[in-house]
């Protein structure tokens, strides 16, 4: 009975982004360059925040953690996708597929919670400036980061537990460039309709709670500052624009992939590429280009 419960499929076939060798050669160069920039950009932010004493504040501590998560998130799927462009037969083992699902949801869930922590930091800084240092002390910063990692881990484990024991005994083609639950669950040799509801509910609850908290935080920031001063409102808008941009870029693809799937193959692939490759690349660019302190730290580094 134990053997019957094990997956018969030992590996999955990945169809990738396209069939054309010319396009795959183009994608190989493009995504290799983007991944290199993503890795260097995010690690550069982590290093410069650690080494520059002027950036040893709660906001930059959280930003360093965001950059590290983005580096990890992009490394879950992008290297495999790049190497697959060189192969005619693209496959991934069952264990490798489960690892991609686990770490993808681990870092993705962790980033959702971390974005909420960053919004809370801006809320305290702008709405309660006199209490900022006492509220956002070292222990609070560590607690916020640890909470994001723990919730990401629990979310990932709960997702993986629902599919790891499913029987896979028939079709094994994944029409994407990586393993993700909505695609993998369709290959199971059983009715998974109830399971899909549970999985979507799991992801939906986390995403909805985080997104709601983000909306409340930034709305309260803008309302409070606009109520007191026009100049302050302008400064608050400038401070929060980068954060809001990152939130939109991160949650946008998630909504269409997990909560409101469009069931159009090329759209799904585009959203998956945007979520796994483009968003981790844009985050360091957005924060670096719009942040004077980071720019000043880069100048000091050159000197």
C-alpha positions as CSV (number, residue, x, y, z in Angstrom):
1,X,0.0,0.0,0.0
2,X,2.9,2.3,0.8
3,X,4.4,1.7,-2.7
4,X,1.1,2.4,-4.4
5,X,1.0,5.8,-2.7
6,X,4.4,6.7,-4.2
7,X,4.7,8.7,-7.4
8,X,5.3,6.6,-10.4
9,X,6.7,9.6,-12.4
10,X,10.4,10.1,-11.5
11,X,10.8,13.2,-13.6
12,X,8.8,15.9,-15.5
13,X,9.3,17.2,-19.0
14,X,9.6,21.0,-19.2
15,X,8.3,22.4,-22.4
16,X,10.0,25.8,-21.7
17,X,9.1,29.2,-23.2
18,X,9.2,28.3,-26.9
19,X,10.3,25.7,-29.4
20,X,12.3,27.9,-31.7
21,X,16.1,27.4,-31.4
22,X,16.7,31.0,-32.6
23,X,14.4,32.4,-29.9
24,X,16.0,30.1,-27.3
25,X,19.4,31.4,-28.2
26,X,18.1,35.0,-27.8
27,X,16.5,34.1,-24.5
28,X,19.8,32.4,-23.3
29,X,21.7,35.6,-23.8
30,X,18.9,37.9,-22.5
31,X,18.1,36.0,-19.3
32,X,21.7,35.2,-18.5
33,X,22.4,38.9,-18.6
34,X,19.3,39.7,-16.5
35,X,20.2,37.1,-13.9
36,X,23.7,38.3,-13.6
37,X,22.5,41.9,-13.1
38,X,19.9,40.7,-10.6
39,X,22.5,38.8,-8.5
40,X,25.1,41.6,-8.6
41,X,22.5,44.3,-7.9
42,X,20.9,42.6,-5.0
43,X,24.1,41.4,-3.4
44,X,25.6,44.9,-3.9
45,X,22.8,46.4,-1.9
46,X,23.3,43.8,0.9
47,X,27.0,44.5,1.0
48,X,26.8,48.3,0.9
49,X,24.2,48.4,3.6
50,X,26.3,46.1,5.8
51,X,29.6,48.0,5.3
52,X,28.3,51.6,5.3
53,X,27.6,52.8,8.9
54,X,25.3,55.6,7.6
55,X,22.9,52.9,6.4
56,X,22.7,51.1,9.7
57,X,19.0,51.9,10.3
58,X,15.8,49.8,10.4
59,X,14.7,50.8,6.9
60,X,17.9,49.7,5.3
61,X,18.1,46.6,7.5
62,X,14.8,45.5,6.1
63,X,15.9,46.6,2.5
64,X,19.0,44.4,2.8
65,X,16.8,41.4,3.7
66,X,14.5,42.2,0.8
67,X,17.5,42.2,-1.6
68,X,18.7,38.9,-0.2
69,X,15.3,37.3,-0.6
70,X,15.1,38.6,-4.2
71,X,18.5,37.1,-4.9
72,X,17.3,33.8,-3.5
73,X,13.9,34.0,-5.3
74,X,15.5,34.6,-8.7
75,X,18.0,31.7,-8.1
76,X,15.2,29.2,-7.5
77,X,14.1,29.0,-11.2
78,X,16.3,31.2,-13.4
79,X,19.6,29.1,-13.5
80,X,17.6,26.0,-14.4
81,X,15.7,27.9,-17.1
82,X,19.0,29.3,-18.5
83,X,20.7,25.9,-18.7
84,X,17.6,24.4,-20.3
85,X,18.0,26.7,-23.2
86,X,21.1,24.7,-24.1
87,X,19.3,21.3,-24.0
88,X,17.0,19.7,-26.5
89,X,15.3,17.5,-23.8
90,X,14.4,19.6,-20.8
91,X,13.5,17.5,-17.8
92,X,13.5,18.0,-14.0
93,X,13.4,15.2,-11.4
94,X,10.5,14.8,-9.1
95,X,12.6,15.8,-6.1
96,X,13.9,18.8,-8.0
97,X,10.4,19.8,-8.9
98,X,9.3,19.7,-5.3
99,X,12.3,21.7,-4.3
100,X,11.4,24.4,-6.8
101,X,7.9,24.5,-5.4
102,X,9.1,24.6,-1.8
103,X,11.7,27.3,-2.1
104,X,9.6,29.4,-4.5
105,X,6.8,29.6,-2.0
106,X,9.3,29.9,0.9
107,X,11.0,33.0,-0.5
108,X,7.8,34.4,-2.1
109,X,5.8,34.1,1.1
110,X,8.6,35.6,3.1
111,X,8.8,38.5,0.8
112,X,5.1,39.3,1.1
113,X,5.4,39.5,4.9
114,X,8.7,41.5,4.6
115,X,7.0,44.1,2.4
116,X,4.4,44.5,5.2
117,X,7.2,45.0,7.7
118,X,8.7,47.7,5.5
119,X,5.3,49.4,5.3
120,X,5.1,49.3,9.1
121,X,8.5,50.8,9.4
122,X,7.5,53.7,7.1
123,X,4.2,54.1,9.0
124,X,6.1,54.5,12.3
125,X,8.7,56.8,10.8
126,X,6.2,59.2,9.2
127,X,3.2,59.0,11.5
128,X,5.0,58.5,14.9
129,X,8.5,60.1,14.3
130,X,9.0,60.9,18.0
131,X,8.6,57.2,19.0
132,X,10.4,55.7,16.0
133,X,13.7,54.9,17.7
134,X,11.9,53.3,20.6
135,X,9.5,51.2,18.5
136,X,11.8,50.2,15.7
137,X,14.7,49.1,17.9
138,X,17.1,46.3,17.2
139,X,14.8,43.6,18.7
140,X,11.8,44.8,16.7
141,X,13.8,44.7,13.4
142,X,15.0,41.2,14.1
143,X,11.5,40.1,15.1
144,X,10.0,41.4,11.9
145,X,12.6,39.7,9.7
146,X,12.3,36.4,11.6
147,X,8.5,36.6,11.3
148,X,8.8,36.9,7.6
149,X,11.0,33.9,7.3
150,X,8.9,31.8,9.7
151,X,5.6,32.6,7.9
152,X,7.3,32.0,4.5
153,X,8.5,28.6,5.8
154,X,5.1,27.6,7.2
155,X,3.3,28.7,4.0
156,X,5.7,26.7,1.9
157,X,5.5,23.5,4.0
158,X,1.7,23.7,4.0
159,X,1.7,24.0,0.2
160,X,4.2,21.2,-0.3
161,X,2.4,18.9,2.1
162,X,-0.8,19.0,0.0
163,X,0.9,17.8,-3.2
164,X,4.1,15.8,-2.4
165,X,2.1,12.6,-1.9
166,X,-0.1,12.9,-4.9
167,X,0.0,10.0,-7.4
168,X,1.6,11.0,-10.7
169,X,1.3,8.2,-13.1
170,X,0.2,9.6,-16.4
171,X,1.1,12.8,-18.4
172,X,4.3,14.5,-17.2
173,X,4.6,17.5,-19.4
174,X,4.8,21.0,-17.8
175,X,4.0,23.8,-20.2
176,X,6.3,26.3,-18.5
177,X,10.0,26.8,-17.6
178,X,9.7,25.7,-13.9
179,X,7.6,23.7,-11.5
180,X,4.7,25.4,-9.8
181,X,1.7,24.0,-8.1
182,X,-1.1,25.1,-10.5
183,X,0.7,23.2,-13.3
184,X,1.9,20.2,-11.4
185,X,-1.4,19.5,-9.7
186,X,-3.1,19.1,-13.0
187,X,-0.8,16.0,-13.8
188,X,-2.0,14.1,-10.7
189,X,-3.9,10.8,-11.4
190,X,-6.9,11.8,-9.3
191,X,-9.6,14.4,-8.9
192,X,-7.8,17.4,-7.4
193,X,-10.6,20.0,-7.4
194,X,-10.9,20.1,-3.6
195,X,-7.2,20.2,-3.3
196,X,-6.9,23.1,-5.7
197,X,-9.4,25.0,-3.6
198,X,-7.4,24.4,-0.4
199,X,-4.1,25.4,-2.1
200,X,-5.7,28.6,-3.6
201,X,-7.2,29.4,-0.2
202,X,-3.8,28.9,1.5
203,X,-2.0,31.3,-1.0
204,X,-5.1,33.6,-1.1
205,X,-5.3,34.1,2.6
206,X,-1.6,35.0,2.9
207,X,-1.6,37.3,-0.1
208,X,-4.9,39.0,0.8
209,X,-3.9,39.6,4.4
210,X,-0.5,41.1,3.4
211,X,-2.0,43.2,0.6
212,X,-4.8,44.5,2.9
213,X,-2.2,45.5,5.6
214,X,-0.1,47.2,2.9
215,X,-3.1,49.2,1.7
216,X,-4.1,50.2,5.2
217,X,-0.5,51.2,6.1
218,X,0.2,53.4,3.0
219,X,-3.3,54.9,3.0
220,X,-2.9,55.9,6.7
221,X,0.5,57.3,5.9
222,X,-0.7,59.5,3.1
223,X,-3.9,60.5,5.0
224,X,-2.0,61.5,8.2
225,X,0.7,63.5,6.4
226,X,-1.7,65.3,4.0
227,X,-3.8,66.3,7.0
228,X,-0.8,68.0,8.7
229,X,1.3,69.5,6.0
230,X,1.6,69.9,2.2
231,X,5.4,69.7,2.2
232,X,5.3,66.7,4.4
233,X,2.8,65.0,2.0
234,X,5.2,65.6,-0.9
235,X,8.1,64.1,1.1
236,X,6.0,61.1,2.2
237,X,4.9,60.4,-1.4
238,X,8.6,60.5,-2.4
239,X,9.6,58.2,0.4
240,X,6.8,55.7,-0.2
241,X,6.7,55.6,-4.0
242,X,9.5,53.1,-4.2
243,X,7.8,50.8,-1.7
244,X,4.4,51.0,-3.4
245,X,6.0,50.4,-6.8
246,X,7.7,47.2,-5.5
247,X,4.4,46.1,-3.9
248,X,2.5,46.5,-7.2
249,X,5.2,44.7,-9.2
250,X,5.3,41.8,-6.7
251,X,1.6,41.3,-6.0
252,X,0.4,41.9,-9.6
253,X,1.7,38.7,-11.1
254,X,0.8,36.7,-7.9
255,X,-2.9,37.7,-8.2
256,X,-3.1,36.4,-11.8
257,X,-1.0,33.3,-11.2
258,X,-2.6,32.0,-8.0
259,X,-5.8,33.9,-7.2
260,X,-7.2,34.8,-10.6
261,X,-5.6,32.6,-13.3
262,X,-6.3,33.6,-16.9
263,X,-5.7,30.1,-18.4
264,X,-3.9,31.6,-21.4
265,X,-0.6,29.8,-21.9
266,X,1.5,32.7,-23.2
267,X,0.0,35.1,-20.5
268,X,0.9,32.6,-17.8
269,X,4.4,32.3,-19.1
270,X,4.8,36.0,-19.3
271,X,3.6,36.5,-15.7
272,X,5.8,33.7,-14.5
273,X,8.9,35.3,-16.2
274,X,7.9,38.7,-14.7
275,X,7.5,37.3,-11.2
276,X,10.6,35.1,-11.2
277,X,13.1,37.1,-13.3
278,X,12.0,40.8,-13.8
279,X,10.7,41.7,-10.3
280,X,13.9,40.6,-8.4
281,X,15.8,42.7,-11.0
282,X,13.6,45.8,-10.7
283,X,13.6,45.9,-6.9
284,X,17.3,47.0,-6.5
285,X,17.0,49.3,-9.4
286,X,14.0,51.1,-8.0
287,X,15.5,51.5,-4.5
288,X,18.9,52.5,-5.8
289,X,17.7,55.1,-8.4
290,X,15.2,56.7,-6.1
291,X,17.2,56.7,-2.8
292,X,19.6,59.5,-2.0
293,X,21.3,57.7,0.9
294,X,22.1,54.7,-1.3
295,X,23.5,57.0,-4.0
296,X,25.6,58.8,-1.3
297,X,26.9,55.5,0.0
298,X,27.9,54.5,-3.6
299,X,29.8,57.8,-3.9
300,X,31.6,57.2,-0.5
301,X,32.4,53.7,-1.7
302,X,34.1,55.1,-4.9
303,X,36.1,57.5,-2.7
